[in-house]
């Protein structure tokens, strides 16, 4: 089954309250005795596809910092099994629980591994295969995910915190933080949307947990605004990746080497948006969104709030309906795609109305 659908803009508007609900639900679930095998996992392996895979950068970064051996892997790479991976717990993430690659990966997990599904929609095919399920509570979500993605980050942080033995979590005031950042993002993005919409491509660059934001940002710009976009790790981007800059939008996340990178790009005349907790001055080609100094998982959620606003405004400026998609790949979801959930639109030049495919 699919979860209840709302529009992208409705997802943005209701996100803060939904995240507070998700945090309370998952917090309670993880504290129950039946989740002891998840809390005590010492070699967790995280898997997902698309936005779910992007979100996995958060728990991997946190657990490695806590000394827990872990990694993330695309579900498509372990469809034939987990041989070659030293793991005691496979955590498969799929917001709707129907991603075919993630279902295949969980189905083929080696005997003795605790199979865990982290998802929004229950019941679901993925959840039916799992020993343990962590669900977000069937929160309504948009097709180009808003609440489903950020809620997954919240849940993954709580899972990582439980594994690492963290006593308290940082989600108590997430609704207020999300609302404040959304207001700041709306103003900042409005100032660059016209020039940004004319860019031919976008690069998103980050390190650590914020690699989730770079990957999710590139995906959102492709899905929502139909802008060619790519994600890079900061240090890798410095080794030649940035040389193709030209009529491109650059999204830079971080407070270390990323600040100098953003200034370099903007100094060369390239439109750059820097999301940082540091004090950085804007310039003609550099817009800055100052994020609160919060734990990294919370920062990643707030970065997603900004990215959603950027995608929405660029989509409007480019004349692309947010809920339209060009390609319907029916083999990515078990049971196929529910075409009533979104409008499949043939590609149209910017400014033209999206039109449905020919019969």
C-alpha angles and dihedrals in degrees: 000000000000125000123247112285129226130172123271091250092050088051091054093048096050098036101102096053091044092053091052089053092048093050092051093048097047093042090057093044095052092050094060120102094243090068095059092110090057095045092050098044109130101185107035119178116202122205137179144128133240115348091357090059090049091054091056091074086078102061092037091057093045097047095046088053087054092051096255115140107234146136142178125238133183111257090232089063094060101037087116095050146286097276109140094033121100099214139141097190130036112201110196116194125200121146094212095030091231105094103131096213093051092047089052091049094052092045091055098045111134119259114270095033115119104240111213128181121202110193146134102228122068131217098033139147091255094050091050090062096049132096089209132020129200109192133184093221105262092288113186110253139182121249091245089051123247111152093022092060099042091041089054090054090051092050093046091052090053091049091050091047091052091050092048093048095244111174100206134025130219102231103095096106101026093124092059093043093051092049093050094049091046090057091050092046094050091057096043095046092048088062095057104028098098094051092037092054090057093055115109096215145358136225121203116199131186146136135224118357091351089070082085088063094048091052094043091046092054090048094049093050090051095045101038108026097024091231120149105247140169137190126223138179110246099244093043091051090056090057095075103303094105093055093088093063111136129129085351134135114231123204112194123185123193150053103244128056087347092077093059089044092054091048091049093052094045091045088058089054099259118140107250134181114197120197108193146146090220129090104261127164120230122229138185094292098021123082117185130203111193111212124199118262097257136144112292097253091054089047090054090053091049090048087055090053088057093045092052091053091047092051092047095050095044090048090054092046092050093047095242116141107235096225096049123104129189101207128044107199102189095186095066095074128051106246092021129263124315099229091194089067094069143008113255104214129190113234113272128181114263110281095028120107114257109251130203120251119271114266 
